[in-house]
């Protein structure tokens, strides 16, 4: 309902929760006088609108979902990258959200806040937001439009992912070596992001020098790993540093290793520290001495590996099937000389929820 009040030569228009003051048909001032103020970091402001994503199949376990907002669409993806729901409503989001995204809040049907991680933020163009959705929820909501808001304490990747390590705290006590001897530590020599990265120095040893996260196995047998790896040329052959899954605590070397080796992007099945069988490979004419992003999906014996360059452009995709190793541990590997690793992320790839079409609602 629209209410109109005359005040001298001015007109006051109340339309829903919008209060507008006009003089001779010209807008003098507009104020949003309703909204929600009880999220953390309100800083004296209120939230005006939110993206509402109804959940039609209530999840029986927690899972991570990706909300992508480009210049047109709001899209929901599962951890495997499958599209779950989409609507062309992004313009309303970009019209009101802060340019730094500090007013983003994620909450459920009872207005309880949920943990989230903003992975990419390009104002007006693209935002990618990972959310940890607990079991039993019936709505997934993203609030925006509080221009006074400060960054939320719920924007915390440590609470979103099962494993998240940027090595900035210089603490690798959660990691444990398995296999041939190497010296592992934190370094500022080469980093992808921040000030520190993980360094493994194997000298000239050509065994499987591996580091695994302690006591963090994926019993669901569905998980995804993302890690940045520095691969380089040493004058003889490139050092096949890569990502390891399925081995710890087996110190005999049984593992799947995804690596760049001899110019090939490969998925190799190791039956010992040096003996292996190639499950899949692709020759790549690429320049070494740079950071590469490895993205691995393990789905009940199917391994899908993707390699990205330093700008996150996709270089190659491999797939293989093997169910022999089922322990679900993840880590990194340096084969000879020195390896560098940064921004190690791992999370479940289960998909227990289904979603209805996203929409924009007012508080």
C-alpha positions in Angstrom: 0.0 0.0 0.0 1.2 3.5 -0.9 0.5 6.4 1.6 1.0 10.0 0.5 1.3 13.0 2.9 1.7 16.7 2.0 4.1 18.8 4.1 4.1 22.3 2.7 5.6 22.1 -0.7 6.9 18.7 -0.1 5.4 15.2 -0.5 6.1 12.3 1.7 5.5 8.9 0.1 5.5 5.7 2.1 5.6 2.6 -0.1 6.1 -0.6 1.9 9.4 0.0 3.8 10.6 2.8 1.5 10.2 6.4 2.7 10.6 9.0 0.0 10.6 12.8 0.2 9.7 14.8 -3.0 9.6 18.5 -3.8 7.8 19.5 -7.0 8.2 16.0 -8.3 12.0 15.8 -7.6 13.3 13.2 -5.1 15.0 14.9 -2.2 15.7 11.9 0.0 14.9 8.2 0.2 15.2 6.0 3.3 14.7 2.4 3.9 13.1 2.4 7.4 12.6 -1.3 7.8 15.0 -4.2 7.8 16.8 -6.7 10.0 19.4 -5.6 12.5 20.2 -8.7 14.6 23.0 -10.3 12.6 26.6 -9.8 13.9 28.5 -6.7 12.7 25.4 -4.6 12.0 27.3 -1.5 13.1 24.1 0.5 13.5 22.7 -0.4 10.1 20.0 -2.8 8.9 19.8 -5.5 6.2 17.3 -4.7 3.5 16.9 -7.9 1.4 18.1 -11.4 1.2 18.4 -14.2 -1.3 16.0 -17.0 -0.3 16.7 -20.5 -1.4 14.1 -22.9 -0.2 15.3 -26.5 0.5 12.9 -29.1 -0.8 14.8 -32.2 0.4 16.0 -31.6 3.9 19.6 -32.7 4.4 20.3 -35.5 6.8 23.9 -34.6 7.1 26.0 -31.5 6.7 27.4 -30.6 3.3 29.1 -27.8 1.5 27.4 -25.9 -1.3 28.6 -23.1 -3.6 26.5 -20.1 -4.3 27.7 -18.3 -7.4 26.4 -14.8 -8.2 27.4 -13.4 -11.6 26.0 -10.3 -13.4 22.7 -12.2 -14.2 22.2 -15.4 -12.2 22.2 -16.6 -8.7 23.2 -20.3 -9.0 23.5 -23.1 -6.4 26.1 -25.9 -7.0 27.0 -28.9 -5.0 30.6 -29.7 -4.2 31.0 -31.8 -7.3 30.0 -28.8 -9.5 26.5 -29.9 -10.5 24.0 -27.1 -10.9 21.2 -27.5 -8.2 19.1 -24.3 -8.7 19.3 -21.0 -10.6 17.4 -17.8 -11.1 18.1 -14.5 -13.0 17.9 -12.2 -10.0 21.5 -11.1 -9.6 20.9 -7.4 -10.5 19.0 -6.8 -7.2 21.9 -8.2 -5.3 24.5 -6.0 -6.9 22.2 -2.9 -6.6 22.3 -3.1 -2.8 25.4 -5.1 -1.6 28.4 -3.3 -0.3 31.2 -2.9 -2.8 33.5 -4.9 -0.4 30.9 -7.6 0.3 31.2 -7.0 4.1 27.4 -7.0 4.6 27.0 -10.6 3.4 25.4 -12.9 6.0 24.2 -16.5 5.5 21.4 -17.8 7.7 18.7 -20.5 7.9 14.9 -20.5 8.3 15.1 -19.5 12.0 17.6 -16.6 11.3 20.5 -18.5 12.8 23.7 -17.5 11.1 25.7 -20.1 9.1 29.4 -20.2 8.4 30.5 -19.2 4.9 33.6 -18.4 2.9 33.8 -15.8 0.1 36.2 -17.5 -2.3 36.0 -14.9 -5.1 34.7 -11.3 -5.1 34.5 -9.1 -8.1 32.0 -6.3 -7.3 29.2 -6.2 -9.9 30.6 -9.1 -11.8 31.0 -12.3 -9.8 30.9 -13.6 -6.2 31.5 -17.2 -5.2 30.4 -18.1 -1.7 30.9 -21.5 -0.1 28.4 -22.4 2.7 28.5 -25.2 5.3 24.8 -26.3 5.4 24.0 -28.2 8.6 21.6 -31.2 8.7 17.9 -30.5 9.1 17.7 -27.0 7.5 14.8 -26.0 5.3 16.2 -22.7 3.9 19.5 -21.3 2.8 19.5 -17.5 2.8 22.0 -14.8 2.0 21.4 -11.3 3.4 22.8 -8.1 1.9 22.1 -4.4 1.7 23.5 -3.0 5.0 26.0 -0.3 4.0 27.2 0.1 7.6 28.0 -3.5 8.2 31.5 -4.8 9.1 32.8 -8.2 8.2 31.1 -11.1 9.8 32.8 -13.5 12.3 30.8 -16.2 10.5 32.9 -15.6 7.3 35.4 -18.3 8.5 36.8 -20.9 6.1 38.1 -23.0 9.0 34.5 -23.7 9.9 33.3 -24.2 6.3 35.7 -26.8 5.0 36.8 -30.0 6.6 40.5 -29.1 6.0 41.7 -25.5 5.4 45.3 -24.6 5.7 47.1 -21.6 4.3 50.2 -22.1 6.5 50.0 -18.5 7.7 50.1 -19.6 11.3 53.3 -21.5 10.5 51.9 -24.5 12.4 52.1 -27.8 10.7 51.5 -30.0 13.8 48.3 -31.3 12.1 50.5 -32.8 9.3 52.5 -36.0 9.6 55.1 -37.4 7.3 54.7 -40.9 5.8 57.2 -42.7 3.6 60.8 -41.7 2.7 62.6 -39.1 4.7 62.2 -35.4 3.8 62.5 -32.2 5.7 59.1 -30.4 6.0 58.5 -26.9 7.2 56.9 -23.5 6.5 58.7 -21.1 4.2 58.4 -17.5 2.8 60.5 -18.4 -0.2 57.6 -19.1 -2.6 54.0 -18.4 -1.8 50.8 -18.3 -3.8 49.0 -16.2 -1.3 49.8 -14.5 1.9 53.3 -14.8 3.5 53.9 -18.5 4.0 53.7 -21.9 2.2 54.5 -25.5 3.0 57.9 -26.7 1.9 59.2 -30.2 1.5 62.9 -30.8 0.9 63.7 -34.4 -0.2 67.3 -33.7 -1.3 68.1 -36.1 -4.0 65.9 -38.8 -2.6 63.6 -40.2 -5.3 61.2 -42.0 -3.0 57.6 -41.0 -2.1 58.0 -38.2 0.5 54.5 -37.5 1.7 52.7 -35.4 4.2 49.2 -36.1 5.4 46.7 -34.3 7.6 46.4 -36.2 10.9 43.2 -37.9 11.9 41.1 -36.3 9.2 39.8 -39.1 7.0 36.8 -38.9 4.7 34.7 -41.9 5.7 32.0 -41.0 3.1 34.5 -41.8 0.3 33.3 -38.7 -1.5 35.5 -35.7 -1.1 37.2 -32.9 -3.0 40.8 -31.5 -2.6 42.1 -28.2 -3.9 45.8 -27.2 -3.5 48.3 -24.9 -5.2 51.6 -26.7 -6.1 54.8 -25.1 -7.4 56.2 -27.2 -10.2 59.6 -26.4 -11.7 62.4 -27.6 -14.0 65.6 -28.6 -12.2 67.9 -29.0 -15.3 67.3 -32.7 -15.7 63.6 -33.5 -15.3 60.8 -31.6 -13.7 60.1 -32.4 -10.1 56.8 -34.3 -9.9 55.3 -32.6 -6.9 51.6 -33.3 -6.5 48.6 -34.3 -4.4 48.3 -37.7 -2.6 45.1 -39.4 -1.6 44.2 -42.7 0.1 47.5 -43.7 1.6 48.1 -42.7 5.3 48.6 -44.4 7.6 50.0 -47.0 5.1 53.7 -46.1 5.1 54.5 -48.6 2.4 53.6 -46.1 -0.3 50.2 -47.3 -1.4 48.5 -44.2 -2.7 47.0 -42.4 -5.7 49.2 -39.5 -6.8 48.1 -36.7 -9.0 51.2 -34.9 -10.5 53.0 -33.1 -13.3 55.8 -35.4 -14.3 58.0 -35.4 -17.4 55.6 -33.0 -19.1 52.5 -35.1 -18.4 49.6 -34.5 -16.1 49.0 -37.9 -14.6 47.0 -39.9 -12.1 49.4 -42.7 -10.9 48.6 -45.6 -8.6 51.6 -46.3 -6.3 52.0 -49.8 -4.9 55.3 -48.8 -3.2 57.5 -45.7 -2.7 58.7 -45.8 -6.3 56.7 -48.4 -8.2 53.5 -47.3 -9.8 50.9 -47.9 -12.5 49.6 -45.0 -14.7 45.8 -44.8 -14.5 45.5 -41.7 -16.7 47.8 -39.1 -18.3 47.8 -36.2 -20.7 50.9 -34.6 -22.4 51.0 -30.8 -21.9 53.3 -28.3 -23.5 53.4 -26.0 -20.6 56.0 -23.8 -18.9 57.1 -24.9 -15.5 58.5 -22.7 -12.7 55.1 -21.5 -11.7 52.1 -22.2 -9.4 49.5 -24.7 -10.6 46.2 -25.4 -9.0 45.2 -29.1 -8.5 41.6 -30.0 -8.0 40.7 -33.6 -7.3 37.3 -35.1 -6.8 37.3 -38.6 -5.3 33.8 -40.2 -5.7 33.6 -43.8 -4.5 36.5 -45.0 -6.5 36.3 -42.5 -9.4 39.1 -39.9 -9.5 38.5 -36.7 -11.5 41.6 -34.5 -11.6 41.8 -31.0 -13.0 44.9 -28.8 -13.5 44.7 -25.0 -13.6 47.4 -22.5 -14.4 48.5 -19.6 -12.2 45.4 -17.5 -13.4 43.1 -20.5 -12.7 42.5 -21.2 -16.4 41.8 -24.9 -16.9 44.6 -26.8 -18.6 43.6 -30.4 -18.4 41.0 -32.9 -17.0 41.7 -36.5 -16.2 39.5 -39.3 -14.9 40.2 -42.8 -13.7 38.5 -45.5 -11.7 40.1 -47.6 -9.0 38.7 -48.8 -5.6 41.6 -50.6 -4.0 42.7 -47.8 -1.6 39.7 -46.7 0.5 41.1 -45.0 3.6 40.2 -41.4 2.5 43.3 -39.5 3.8 44.7 -36.6 1.8 48.1 -34.9 1.6 50.9 -33.7 -0.7 54.0 -35.3 -2.2 57.5 -34.1 -3.1 59.5 -36.6 -5.1 63.0 -35.1 -5.3 64.6 -31.9 -4.4 62.1 -29.2 -3.1 58.4 -28.8 -3.4 56.1 -25.9 -2.3 52.4 -26.1 -1.5 49.9 -23.5 -0.5 46.2 -23.0 0.2 45.3 -26.6 1.0 41.5 -27.2 1.1 39.5 -30.4 1.4 35.8 -31.0 2.0 33.0 -33.5 1.6 31.4 -34.0 -1.8 28.1 -35.4 -0.6 24.9 -33.9 -1.8 22.0 -34.5 0.6 19.8 -31.5 -0.2 17.7 -30.3 -3.2 16.7 -26.7 -3.7 13.8 -24.7 -5.1 14.3 -21.6 -7.3 16.2 -18.8 -5.6 14.3 -15.5 -5.1 14.9 -12.0 -3.5 12.8 -11.2 -0.4 12.6 -8.2 1.8 13.0 -8.4 5.6 
